Amino acid sequence: MDEFKNDCYELATKHCLCIEFVLAEDQRRGFHTGQLIDYRLEPNSTDETDAPPDKLTLAFGTADVVVLGWQLSTLADHLRDGDLLYVRALPDRYAHLEPKRSFVAEIQIKPLKSAS
């Protein structure tokens, strides 16, 4: 577990059944961990100079979740270990206060279109 609390995510003390994404104070979306198909951590390819450098994509059975931020390898480690409880984005102005910690700048949820 992290030595210090991280406001961008929280861990559980046991294996989590659901990962919740907090999009706003009154808007949350959860996905059962059993529906996680795969995840991918890669550089965020963009031409914007101040854009977050990391992109973590989670493929669930019903939607893809894209998390943009800094130092997301720690977040991916917690996802792998099954102890990630929730993820929330914070305003970019806080991103560089603690440069060695994970920071989530944006969460995008892209529902999959059902086949007809």
C-alpha distances in whole Angstrom, upper triangle without the diagonal:
4,6,9,9,10,14,14,12,10,8,9,9,12,13,14,18,18,17,18,20,21,24,25,25,27,27,24,24,22,22,22,19,22,24,22,24,23,21,22,20,23,25,26,30,32,35,33,32,30,28,24,24,21,22,20,22,21,25,25,28,29,28,26,24,23,21,22,20,19,16,15,14,10,11,13,11,9,12,13,11,12,9,11,12,14,15,18,20,21,24,24,25,22,21,22,20,17,18,15,13,13,16,18,22,23,23,26,27,30,31,33,37,38,41,44
4,5,7,8,11,12,11,10,9,12,12,15,16,17,20,20,18,19,19,20,23,24,24,27,26,24,24,23,23,23,21,25,26,24,26,24,21,22,20,22,23,25,28,30,32,31,29,27,25,22,22,20,21,19,22,22,25,26,29,30,29,27,23,23,20,20,18,16,13,14,13,9,11,13,12,10,14,15,13,15,12,12,14,15,15,16,18,18,21,21,22,19,18,18,17,14,15,12,10,11,13,16,19,21,22,25,26,29,31,33,37,39,41,45
4,7,9,13,14,13,12,12,14,14,17,19,20,24,23,21,22,22,23,25,26,26,29,28,26,27,26,27,27,25,28,30,27,30,28,25,25,23,25,26,27,31,32,34,32,31,28,27,24,24,22,24,23,26,25,29,30,33,34,32,30,27,26,23,23,20,18,16,16,16,12,14,17,15,14,17,19,17,18,15,15,17,18,18,19,20,20,23,23,23,19,18,18,16,13,15,12,11,13,15,18,21,24,25,28,30,33,35,37,41,42,45,49
4,6,10,12,12,11,12,14,15,19,20,20,24,23,21,21,21,20,23,23,23,26,26,24,25,25,26,27,25,28,30,27,30,28,25,25,23,25,25,26,30,31,33,31,29,26,25,22,23,21,23,22,25,25,29,29,33,33,31,29,26,25,21,21,18,17,15,16,16,13,14,17,16,15,18,20,18,19,16,15,16,16,16,17,18,17,19,20,20,16,16,16,14,11,13,12,9,11,13,16,19,22,23,26,28,31,33,36,40,41,44,48
4,6,9,9,8,9,12,14,17,19,18,21,20,18,17,17,17,20,20,19,22,22,21,22,21,23,24,23,26,27,25,28,26,24,24,22,25,25,25,29,30,32,30,29,25,24,21,22,21,22,21,23,23,27,27,30,31,29,27,23,23,19,20,17,16,15,15,16,13,13,17,16,14,17,19,18,18,14,13,13,13,13,13,15,14,17,18,18,15,15,16,14,12,14,13,10,11,12,14,17,19,20,24,25,29,31,33,37,39,42,45
4,6,6,7,9,13,15,18,19,18,21,19,16,15,15,14,17,17,17,20,20,18,20,19,21,22,21,25,25,23,26,24,21,21,19,21,22,22,25,26,28,26,25,22,21,17,19,17,18,17,20,20,24,24,28,28,26,24,20,19,16,16,13,13,12,12,14,11,10,14,14,12,15,18,17,17,14,12,12,11,10,10,11,11,14,15,16,12,12,13,12,10,12,11,8,8,8,10,13,16,16,20,22,25,28,30,34,36,39,42
4,6,7,11,14,17,19,20,18,21,18,15,14,13,11,14,14,13,17,17,16,17,18,20,22,21,25,25,23,26,25,22,22,20,22,22,22,25,26,28,25,25,21,20,17,19,18,18,18,20,20,23,24,27,27,24,23,19,18,15,15,13,13,14,13,16,13,12,16,17,15,16,19,19,18,15,13,12,10,9,8,9,8,11,13,14,11,11,14,12,12,14,14,10,9,8,9,12,14,14,18,20,24,26,29,32,34,38,41
4,7,10,14,17,19,19,17,19,17,13,12,10,9,11,12,13,16,15,14,15,16,17,19,19,22,22,20,23,21,18,19,17,19,19,18,22,22,25,23,22,19,17,14,16,14,15,14,16,16,20,21,24,24,21,19,15,14,11,12,10,11,11,10,13,11,9,13,14,13,14,17,17,17,14,11,11,8,6,5,6,7,10,12,13,11,10,13,13,12,13,13,10,7,6,6,9,10,11,15,17,20,23,25,29,31,34,37
4,7,10,14,15,15,13,16,13,10,10,9,9,12,14,14,17,16,13,14,14,15,17,16,19,20,18,21,19,17,18,16,19,20,20,23,24,27,25,25,22,20,17,18,16,15,14,16,15,18,19,22,22,20,18,15,15,12,13,12,13,13,11,13,10,8,11,12,10,11,14,14,13,11,7,7,5,4,6,9,10,14,15,17,14,14,16,16,15,16,15,11,9,9,8,12,13,12,16,17,20,22,25,28,30,33,36
4,7,10,12,13,11,14,12,10,10,11,11,15,16,15,18,17,14,15,14,15,16,15,19,20,18,21,20,18,20,19,22,23,23,27,28,31,29,29,26,24,20,22,19,19,16,18,17,20,20,23,23,22,20,17,18,15,17,16,16,15,14,15,12,10,13,13,10,11,14,13,12,9,6,6,5,7,9,12,14,17,19,20,17,17,19,19,17,18,17,13,11,12,12,15,16,15,18,19,23,24,26,30,31,35,38
4,7,9,9,9,12,12,10,11,13,14,18,19,19,21,20,17,17,15,15,15,14,17,19,17,20,20,18,20,19,22,24,25,28,30,33,31,31,28,26,23,23,20,20,17,19,17,20,20,23,23,22,21,18,19,17,19,18,18,16,15,15,12,10,12,11,8,10,12,10,9,5,5,5,7,9,12,15,17,21,22,24,21,20,22,21,19,20,18,15,13,15,15,18,19,18,21,21,24,25,27,31,32,35,38
4,5,7,7,10,11,10,12,15,16,20,21,20,22,21,18,17,15,15,15,13,16,18,18,21,20,20,22,22,25,27,28,31,33,36,35,35,32,30,26,27,24,23,20,21,19,21,20,23,24,23,23,20,22,20,22,21,22,20,18,18,15,13,15,14,10,11,13,11,9,5,6,6,9,12,15,18,20,24,26,27,24,24,26,25,22,24,22,18,17,18,18,22,22,20,23,23,26,26,28,32,32,35,38
4,7,9,12,13,14,16,18,20,23,25,24,25,24,21,21,18,18,17,15,18,21,20,23,23,22,24,24,27,30,31,34,36,39,38,38,35,33,29,29,26,26,23,24,22,24,23,25,27,26,26,24,25,23,25,24,24,22,20,20,16,15,17,15,12,13,14,11,10,7,9,9,13,16,19,22,24,27,29,30,27,26,28,27,24,26,23,20,19,21,22,25,26,24,27,26,29,30,31,35,35,38,41
4,6,9,12,13,15,18,20,24,26,25,26,25,21,20,17,17,15,13,15,18,18,21,21,21,23,24,27,30,31,34,36,40,39,39,36,34,30,30,27,26,23,23,21,22,21,23,25,25,25,23,24,23,26,26,26,24,21,20,18,16,17,15,12,13,13,10,8,6,9,10,13,17,20,23,25,29,30,32,29,28,30,30,27,28,25,22,21,23,23,26,26,24,26,25,28,28,30,33,33,36,39
4,7,9,11,14,17,19,23,25,25,25,24,20,19,15,14,12,9,11,14,14,17,17,17,20,21,25,28,29,32,34,38,37,38,35,32,29,29,25,24,20,20,18,19,18,20,21,22,22,20,22,21,24,24,25,23,20,19,17,15,15,14,10,10,11,8,5,5,8,9,13,16,19,22,25,29,30,32,29,28,30,30,28,28,26,23,21,22,22,25,25,23,24,23,25,25,26,30,30,32,35
4,6,7,10,13,16,19,21,21,22,20,16,15,11,11,9,7,10,12,12,16,16,16,19,20,24,27,27,31,33,36,35,36,33,31,27,28,24,22,19,19,16,17,15,17,19,19,19,17,20,19,22,23,24,22,19,19,17,14,15,14,11,10,11,10,6,6,7,6,10,13,16,20,23,26,28,30,28,27,29,29,27,27,25,22,20,21,20,23,22,20,21,20,22,22,23,27,27,30,33
4,7,10,14,16,19,22,22,22,19,16,14,10,9,6,5,7,10,11,14,16,17,20,22,25,28,28,31,33,37,36,37,35,32,29,29,25,23,20,19,15,16,13,15,16,17,18,17,20,20,23,24,26,24,21,21,20,17,16,17,14,12,13,12,9,9,10,9,11,14,18,21,24,28,29,32,30,29,32,32,30,30,28,25,22,23,22,24,23,20,21,19,21,20,21,24,24,27,30
4,6,10,13,16,18,18,18,16,12,10,6,5,4,5,8,9,10,14,15,15,19,20,23,26,26,29,31,34,33,34,32,29,26,27,23,21,17,16,13,14,12,13,14,14,15,14,17,17,20,21,23,23,19,20,18,15,15,16,13,11,13,13,10,10,9,7,8,11,14,18,21,25,26,29,27,26,29,29,28,28,27,23,20,21,19,21,20,17,17,15,18,17,19,22,22,25,28
4,7,10,13,15,16,17,14,10,8,5,5,6,6,10,10,10,13,14,13,16,17,20,23,22,26,27,31,29,31,28,25,22,23,20,17,14,14,11,12,11,14,14,13,13,11,13,13,16,18,20,19,16,17,16,12,13,14,11,9,12,13,9,9,6,5,5,8,11,14,17,21,23,25,23,22,25,26,24,25,23,20,17,17,15,17,16,13,14,13,16,16,18,21,22,25,28
4,6,9,12,13,13,10,7,6,4,6,9,10,13,13,13,16,16,15,18,19,22,23,22,26,27,30,28,30,27,24,21,23,20,18,15,15,12,14,13,15,14,13,13,11,13,13,16,17,19,20,17,18,17,13,15,16,14,12,15,16,13,12,9,6,4,6,9,12,15,19,21,23,22,21,24,25,24,24,24,20,17,16,14,16,14,11,13,12,15,15,18,21,22,26,29
4,6,9,11,11,9,6,5,6,8,11,12,16,15,14,17,17,15,17,17,20,21,20,23,23,27,25,26,24,21,18,20,17,15,13,13,12,14,13,16,14,12,12,9,11,10,13,14,17,18,15,17,17,13,14,17,14,13,16,18,15,14,11,9,6,5,6,9,12,15,17,20,19,18,22,23,22,22,22,19,15,14,11,12,11,8,9,9,13,14,17,20,22,25,28
4,6,7,8,6,5,7,9,12,15,16,19,18,18,21,20,19,20,20,22,23,21,24,24,27,25,26,23,20,18,21,19,17,16,16,15,17,16,19,17,15,15,12,13,11,14,15,17,19,17,19,18,15,17,19,17,16,20,20,18,17,13,11,7,6,5,7,10,13,16,18,17,17,21,21,21,22,22,19,16,14,11,12,10,8,11,11,15,16,19,22,24,28,31
4,7,8,5,6,8,11,13,17,18,21,20,19,22,21,19,20,20,22,22,20,23,22,25,23,24,21,19,17,20,18,17,16,16,16,17,17,20,17,15,14,11,12,11,13,14,18,20,17,21,20,17,19,22,20,18,22,23,21,20,16,14,11,9,6,7,10,12,14,17,17,17,21,22,22,23,23,20,17,14,11,11,9,7,8,9,13,15,18,21,23,27,29
4,5,5,7,10,13,16,20,21,25,23,23,25,25,23,24,24,25,25,23,25,25,27,24,26,23,20,19,22,21,20,19,19,19,21,21,23,21,18,18,15,16,14,16,17,20,22,20,23,23,19,22,24,22,21,25,26,24,22,18,16,13,11,8,8,10,11,15,17,16,18,21,21,22,24,25,21,19,16,13,12,11,10,12,13,16,18,22,24,26,30,32
4,6,8,11,14,18,21,22,26,25,24,27,27,26,27,26,28,28,26,29,28,30,28,29,25,23,22,25,24,23,22,22,22,24,23,25,23,21,21,18,19,17,19,19,22,24,22,25,24,21,24,26,23,23,26,27,24,22,19,16,13,12,10,10,11,13,17,18,17,19,23,22,23,25,26,22,20,17,15,15,14,14,16,16,20,21,25,27,29,33,35
4,7,10,13,17,20,22,25,24,24,27,28,26,28,28,30,30,28,30,30,32,30,31,28,26,25,28,26,25,23,23,22,24,22,24,22,20,21,18,20,19,21,22,25,26,24,27,26,23,25,28,25,24,28,28,25,24,20,17,14,14,12,13,14,16,20,21,21,22,26,26,27,28,29,26,23,21,18,18,16,15,16,16,19,20,23,25,27,31,33
4,7,10,14,17,19,22,21,21,24,24,23,25,25,27,27,25,28,27,30,28,29,26,24,23,25,24,22,21,20,19,20,19,21,18,16,17,15,16,16,18,20,23,25,22,25,24,21,23,25,23,21,25,26,23,22,18,16,13,12,11,12,14,16,19,21,21,22,26,26,26,28,28,25,22,19,16,16,14,12,13,12,15,16,19,22,23,27,29
4,7,10,13,16,19,17,18,21,21,20,22,23,25,26,24,27,27,30,28,30,27,24,22,25,22,20,18,18,16,18,16,18,16,14,15,13,15,14,17,19,22,23,20,23,22,18,20,22,20,18,22,22,20,18,15,12,10,10,9,11,14,17,20,22,21,22,25,26,26,27,27,23,20,18,15,16,14,11,12,11,14,15,18,21,22,26,28
4,7,10,13,15,14,14,17,18,17,20,21,23,25,23,26,26,29,28,30,27,24,22,24,22,19,17,15,14,14,12,14,12,11,12,10,13,14,17,19,22,23,20,22,21,18,19,21,19,16,20,21,18,17,14,12,10,10,11,13,16,19,21,24,23,23,27,27,27,28,27,24,21,19,16,17,14,11,11,9,12,12,15,17,19,22,25
4,7,9,12,11,12,15,16,16,19,20,23,25,24,27,28,31,30,32,29,26,24,25,22,19,17,15,12,13,11,12,11,11,12,11,14,14,18,20,22,23,19,21,20,16,17,19,16,14,17,18,15,14,12,10,8,10,12,15,18,21,23,26,25,24,28,28,28,28,27,24,20,20,17,18,16,13,13,11,13,13,15,18,19,22,25
4,6,8,7,8,11,13,13,17,19,22,24,23,26,28,31,30,32,30,27,24,25,22,19,16,14,10,10,7,9,9,9,10,10,13,14,18,20,23,23,19,20,20,16,16,18,16,13,15,16,13,14,12,10,10,12,14,17,20,23,25,28,27,26,29,30,29,29,28,24,21,21,18,20,17,14,14,11,13,12,13,17,17,20,23
4,5,6,7,11,13,14,18,20,23,26,26,28,30,34,33,35,33,29,27,27,24,21,18,16,12,12,8,10,10,12,13,13,16,17,21,23,25,24,21,21,20,17,16,18,15,12,14,15,11,13,12,11,12,14,17,20,23,27,28,31,29,28,31,32,31,31,29,26,23,23,21,23,21,17,17,14,16,15,16,19,19,21,24
4,5,5,9,10,12,15,17,21,24,24,27,29,33,33,34,32,29,26,26,22,19,16,14,11,11,8,10,12,13,13,13,16,16,20,22,23,22,19,19,18,15,14,15,12,9,11,11,8,10,10,10,12,14,17,20,23,27,28,31,29,27,30,31,29,29,27,24,21,22,20,22,21,17,18,15,17,16,17,20,20,23,26
4,6,8,11,13,17,19,23,26,26,29,31,35,35,37,35,31,29,28,25,22,18,16,12,11,9,9,12,13,14,15,18,19,23,25,26,25,22,21,21,18,16,17,15,12,12,13,10,13,13,14,15,17,21,23,27,30,31,34,33,31,34,35,33,32,30,27,24,25,23,26,24,20,20,18,18,17,17,20,19,21,24
4,6,9,12,15,18,21,24,24,27,29,33,33,35,33,29,27,27,23,20,17,14,10,8,5,5,8,10,11,12,16,17,21,23,26,25,21,21,21,18,16,18,17,13,14,15,13,15,14,15,16,17,20,22,26,29,30,33,32,30,33,34,33,32,31,28,24,25,22,24,22,18,18,15,15,14,13,16,16,18,21
4,6,8,12,14,18,21,21,24,26,30,30,32,30,27,24,24,20,17,13,11,7,6,4,7,9,10,10,10,13,15,18,20,22,21,18,18,18,15,13,15,14,10,11,13,11,14,13,14,14,15,18,20,24,27,28,31,29,27,30,32,30,29,27,25,21,22,20,22,20,16,16,14,14,14,14,17,17,19,23
4,7,11,14,17,20,21,23,26,29,30,32,31,27,25,24,20,17,14,11,8,5,5,7,10,10,10,12,14,16,19,22,23,23,19,18,19,17,14,16,16,12,12,15,13,17,16,17,18,18,21,23,26,29,29,33,31,29,32,33,32,30,29,26,23,24,22,24,21,18,17,15,15,14,13,16,16,18,22
4,7,10,13,17,18,20,23,27,27,29,28,24,22,21,17,14,11,8,6,5,7,10,13,12,10,11,12,14,17,19,20,19,16,15,17,14,11,13,14,10,10,13,13,16,15,17,17,17,20,21,25,27,27,31,29,27,29,31,29,27,26,24,20,21,19,21,20,17,16,15,15,15,15,18,19,20,24
4,7,10,13,14,17,20,24,24,25,24,21,18,17,13,10,7,5,4,6,9,12,14,12,9,9,10,11,13,15,17,16,12,12,13,11,8,11,12,9,9,13,13,15,13,16,16,15,17,18,22,24,24,27,26,23,25,27,25,24,22,20,17,18,16,18,17,14,14,14,14,16,16,19,21,22,26
4,6,10,11,14,17,21,21,22,22,18,16,14,11,8,6,5,7,9,12,15,17,14,11,11,10,10,12,14,15,14,11,10,13,11,8,11,13,11,11,15,15,17,16,18,18,16,18,18,21,23,22,26,25,22,24,26,24,22,21,19,16,17,15,17,16,15,15,15,15,17,17,21,23,24,28
4,7,9,12,15,19,19,20,19,16,13,11,7,6,4,7,9,12,15,18,20,17,13,12,10,9,10,11,11,10,8,7,10,10,7,10,13,11,12,15,16,17,15,18,17,15,17,17,19,21,20,23,22,18,20,23,21,18,17,16,13,14,13,15,15,14,15,16,17,20,20,23,26,27,31
4,6,9,12,15,16,17,17,14,11,9,6,5,7,8,12,14,18,21,22,19,15,14,11,11,10,11,11,11,9,9,13,13,11,14,16,15,15,19,20,21,19,22,21,18,19,18,20,22,20,23,22,18,20,23,21,18,18,17,14,15,14,15,15,15,16,17,18,21,21,24,27,28,32
4,6,9,12,13,13,14,11,9,6,5,6,9,11,14,17,20,24,24,21,17,16,12,11,9,10,10,11,10,11,14,14,13,16,19,18,18,22,23,24,21,24,22,19,20,18,20,20,18,21,20,17,18,21,20,17,17,17,14,14,14,14,15,15,16,19,19,22,23,26,29,31,34
4,6,10,10,11,11,8,7,5,5,5,9,10,14,17,20,23,23,19,16,14,10,10,7,9,10,12,11,13,16,15,15,18,20,19,20,23,24,25,22,24,22,18,18,16,18,18,15,19,19,16,17,21,20,17,18,17,15,14,13,12,12,13,13,16,17,20,21,24,27,29,33
4,7,9,11,12,9,9,8,9,8,12,13,17,19,22,25,25,21,18,17,13,13,11,12,13,15,15,16,20,19,18,21,23,22,23,27,27,28,25,27,25,22,22,19,21,20,18,21,22,18,20,23,23,20,21,21,18,18,16,15,15,16,16,18,18,22,22,25,28,29,33
4,5,8,10,7,9,9,10,11,14,15,19,21,24,27,26,22,19,18,14,14,11,13,14,17,17,19,22,21,21,24,26,25,26,29,30,30,27,29,26,23,22,19,20,19,16,19,21,18,19,23,23,20,22,22,20,18,17,15,14,16,16,19,19,22,23,25,29,31,34
4,6,9,8,11,11,13,14,18,19,23,25,28,30,30,26,23,21,18,18,14,15,16,19,20,22,25,24,24,27,29,28,30,33,33,34,31,32,29,26,25,21,22,20,17,20,22,19,20,24,24,22,24,24,22,20,19,17,17,19,19,22,22,26,27,29,32,34,37
4,6,5,9,10,13,14,18,19,23,25,28,31,30,26,23,21,17,17,13,13,15,18,19,21,24,23,24,27,28,28,29,32,33,33,29,31,28,24,22,19,19,17,14,16,18,16,17,21,22,19,22,22,20,18,17,14,15,17,18,21,22,26,27,29,33,35,38
4,6,9,9,13,15,19,21,24,27,30,33,32,28,25,23,19,18,14,13,14,17,18,21,23,23,24,27,28,28,30,32,33,33,30,31,28,24,23,20,19,17,14,15,17,14,15,18,20,17,20,20,19,17,17,15,16,19,20,24,25,28,30,32,36,38,41
4,7,9,12,14,17,20,23,26,29,32,31,27,24,22,18,16,12,11,11,15,16,19,21,21,22,25,26,26,28,30,31,30,27,28,25,22,20,16,15,13,10,11,13,11,11,15,17,14,17,18,16,14,14,11,13,17,18,22,23,27,29,32,35,38,41
4,6,9,10,14,16,20,22,25,28,27,24,20,18,14,12,9,8,10,13,14,17,19,18,19,22,23,23,25,28,28,28,24,26,23,19,17,14,14,13,10,12,14,11,12,16,17,15,17,17,15,12,12,9,10,13,15,18,20,24,26,28,32,34,37
4,6,8,11,14,17,20,23,26,26,22,19,16,12,10,6,5,6,9,10,13,15,15,16,19,20,20,22,24,25,24,21,22,20,16,15,12,12,12,9,12,12,9,11,14,14,12,14,13,11,9,9,7,9,12,14,17,19,23,25,28,31,33,36
4,7,10,13,17,20,23,26,26,23,19,17,13,11,8,6,6,8,9,11,14,14,15,17,19,19,21,23,24,24,21,23,21,18,17,15,16,15,12,15,15,11,12,16,15,12,13,13,12,11,11,10,12,14,16,19,20,24,25,28,31,34,37
4,7,10,13,16,19,23,23,20,16,14,10,8,6,5,6,7,6,8,11,11,11,14,16,15,17,20,21,21,18,20,18,15,15,14,15,16,14,17,16,12,14,17,16,13,13,13,10,10,9,10,11,12,14,16,18,21,23,26,29,31,35
4,6,10,13,16,19,20,16,12,10,7,6,5,7,8,10,8,10,12,11,10,14,15,14,16,19,19,20,17,19,17,14,14,13,15,17,15,18,18,15,17,20,19,16,16,15,12,11,10,10,10,10,11,13,14,18,19,22,25,27,31
4,7,10,13,17,17,14,10,8,6,5,6,8,10,10,7,9,11,9,7,11,12,11,12,15,16,16,14,16,14,12,13,13,16,18,17,20,19,16,19,21,20,18,17,15,12,12,10,12,11,10,11,12,13,16,17,21,23,26,29
4,7,10,13,14,11,7,6,5,6,9,11,14,14,11,12,14,11,10,13,14,11,13,16,16,17,15,16,15,13,15,15,18,20,19,23,22,20,22,24,23,22,21,19,15,15,13,14,12,10,9,10,11,13,14,17,20,22,25
4,6,10,11,9,6,5,6,8,12,14,16,16,12,13,15,12,10,13,13,10,11,14,13,15,13,14,13,12,15,15,19,22,22,25,24,22,24,26,25,24,23,20,17,17,14,16,14,11,10,10,10,12,12,16,18,20,24
4,7,8,6,5,7,9,11,15,18,20,20,16,17,18,15,13,16,16,12,13,17,15,17,15,17,16,15,18,19,22,25,25,28,28,25,28,30,29,27,26,24,20,20,18,19,16,13,12,10,10,10,10,13,15,17,21
4,6,5,6,8,11,13,17,20,22,22,19,19,20,17,15,17,17,13,14,17,15,17,15,16,15,15,18,19,23,26,26,30,29,27,30,32,30,30,28,26,22,22,19,21,18,14,13,10,10,9,9,13,13,16,19
4,6,8,11,14,17,20,23,26,26,22,23,24,20,19,21,20,16,17,20,17,20,18,18,18,19,21,23,26,29,30,33,32,31,34,35,34,33,32,30,26,26,23,24,21,17,16,12,11,9,8,11,11,13,16
4,7,10,13,16,20,23,26,27,23,24,25,21,20,23,22,18,20,22,19,21,19,19,18,18,20,21,25,27,28,32,31,30,33,35,34,33,33,30,26,25,22,23,20,16,14,10,9,6,6,8,9,12,15
4,6,10,13,16,20,23,24,20,21,22,19,18,21,20,17,19,21,19,21,18,18,16,16,17,18,22,24,25,29,28,27,30,32,31,30,30,27,23,22,19,19,16,13,10,7,5,4,5,9,10,13,17
4,7,10,13,16,19,20,17,18,20,16,15,19,18,15,17,20,18,20,17,17,16,14,16,16,20,22,22,26,26,24,27,29,28,27,27,24,20,20,16,17,14,10,8,6,5,6,7,11,13,16,19
4,7,10,13,16,17,14,16,17,14,13,16,16,13,15,18,17,18,14,15,13,11,12,13,16,19,19,23,22,20,24,25,25,24,24,21,17,16,13,13,10,7,6,5,6,8,10,14,16,19,23
4,7,10,13,15,12,14,16,13,12,16,16,14,16,19,18,19,15,16,14,11,12,11,15,17,16,20,20,18,21,23,22,21,21,19,15,14,11,11,8,6,5,6,8,11,13,16,19,22,25
4,7,10,11,9,12,13,10,10,14,14,12,15,18,17,17,14,15,12,9,9,9,12,14,13,17,16,14,17,19,19,17,18,15,11,10,7,8,6,5,6,9,11,14,17,20,23,26,29
4,7,10,8,12,13,11,12,16,16,15,18,20,20,20,16,18,15,11,11,9,11,12,11,14,14,11,14,17,17,15,16,14,10,9,6,6,5,6,8,12,14,17,19,23,26,28,31
4,7,6,10,11,10,12,15,15,15,18,20,20,19,16,18,15,11,11,9,10,11,9,12,11,8,11,13,13,11,12,10,7,5,4,5,7,9,12,15,17,21,23,26,29,32,35
4,6,9,10,10,12,14,15,16,18,20,21,20,17,19,17,13,13,11,12,13,10,12,11,7,9,12,10,8,9,8,6,5,7,8,11,13,16,19,21,24,26,30,32,35,38
4,6,7,8,10,11,13,14,15,17,18,18,16,18,17,14,14,13,14,16,14,16,14,10,11,13,10,8,7,6,5,7,9,11,13,15,18,20,23,26,27,31,33,36,39
4,5,5,6,9,10,11,12,14,15,15,13,15,14,11,13,12,14,16,15,17,15,12,14,15,13,12,10,8,5,7,8,11,12,12,15,17,19,22,24,28,30,32,36
4,5,5,6,9,10,10,12,14,14,13,16,16,14,16,16,17,20,18,21,18,15,16,18,15,13,11,10,8,10,11,14,16,16,18,20,22,24,25,29,31,33,37
4,5,5,6,9,10,11,13,12,11,14,14,12,14,15,17,19,18,20,18,15,16,17,14,13,10,8,6,10,11,15,16,16,19,21,23,25,27,31,32,35,39
4,5,5,6,9,10,11,10,8,11,10,9,11,13,15,18,17,20,17,15,17,18,15,14,12,10,7,9,9,13,14,13,16,17,20,22,23,27,29,32,35
4,5,5,6,9,10,11,9,12,13,11,14,15,18,21,20,23,21,18,20,21,18,17,15,13,10,12,12,15,15,14,16,17,19,21,22,26,28,30,34
4,5,5,6,9,9,9,13,14,13,16,18,20,23,23,25,22,20,21,22,19,18,15,13,11,14,15,18,19,18,20,21,23,24,25,29,31,33,36
4,5,5,6,6,5,9,11,11,14,17,19,22,22,24,22,20,21,22,19,19,16,13,11,14,14,18,18,17,19,20,22,24,25,29,30,32,36
4,5,5,6,5,9,10,10,14,16,19,22,23,25,23,21,23,24,21,21,18,16,13,15,14,18,17,15,17,17,19,20,21,25,26,29,32
4,6,8,9,12,14,14,18,20,23,26,26,28,26,24,25,26,23,22,20,18,15,18,17,21,20,19,20,20,21,22,23,26,27,29,33
4,6,8,11,14,15,19,21,24,27,27,29,27,25,26,27,24,23,20,18,16,19,19,22,22,21,22,22,24,25,26,29,30,32,36
4,6,9,11,13,17,20,23,26,27,29,27,25,27,27,25,25,22,19,17,19,19,22,22,19,21,20,22,23,24,27,28,30,33
4,6,9,12,15,18,21,24,25,27,24,23,25,25,22,23,20,17,15,17,17,21,21,19,21,21,23,24,25,29,30,32,36
4,6,8,12,15,17,21,22,24,21,20,23,23,20,21,19,15,13,14,14,17,17,15,18,17,20,21,23,27,28,30,34
4,7,10,14,17,20,22,24,22,21,24,23,22,22,21,17,15,16,14,18,17,15,17,17,20,21,23,26,27,30,33
4,7,10,13,17,19,21,19,18,21,21,20,21,20,16,13,13,12,14,14,12,14,14,18,19,21,25,26,29,32
4,7,10,14,15,18,16,15,18,19,18,18,18,14,11,10,8,11,10,9,12,12,16,18,20,24,26,29,32
4,7,10,12,15,13,13,16,17,17,17,18,14,11,9,7,8,8,8,11,12,16,18,22,25,27,30,33
4,7,9,12,11,10,14,15,15,16,17,14,11,8,5,5,5,6,10,13,16,19,22,25,28,31,34
4,6,8,7,8,12,12,13,14,16,13,11,8,6,6,8,10,13,16,20,22,26,29,31,35,37
4,5,6,8,11,12,14,15,17,15,13,10,9,6,9,12,15,18,21,24,27,30,33,36,39
4,5,5,8,10,12,12,15,14,12,9,8,6,9,12,15,19,22,25,28,31,34,37,40
4,6,7,8,11,12,15,14,14,11,11,9,13,16,19,22,25,29,32,34,38,41,43
4,6,6,8,10,13,11,11,8,10,9,13,16,19,22,26,29,32,35,38,41,44
4,6,7,7,10,9,9,6,8,8,11,15,18,21,24,27,30,33,36,39,42
4,5,5,9,9,10,9,11,11,15,18,21,25,28,31,33,37,40,42,46
4,6,9,9,11,10,13,13,17,20,23,27,30,33,36,39,42,45,48
4,6,6,9,9,12,14,17,20,24,26,29,33,35,38,41,44,47
4,6,8,9,12,13,17,19,23,26,29,32,34,37,40,43,46
4,7,9,13,15,18,20,23,26,29,32,34,37,40,42,46
4,6,10,13,16,17,21,23,26,29,31,35,37,40,43
4,7,10,12,14,17,20,22,25,27,31,33,36,40
4,6,9,11,15,18,21,24,26,30,32,35,39
4,6,8,11,14,17,20,23,26,29,32,35
4,7,10,14,17,20,23,26,29,32,35
4,7,10,13,16,19,22,25,28,31
4,7,10,13,16,19,22,25,28
4,6,10,13,16,19,22,25
4,6,10,13,15,19,21
4,6,9,12,15,18
4,6,9,12,15
4,6,9,12
4,6,9
4,6
4
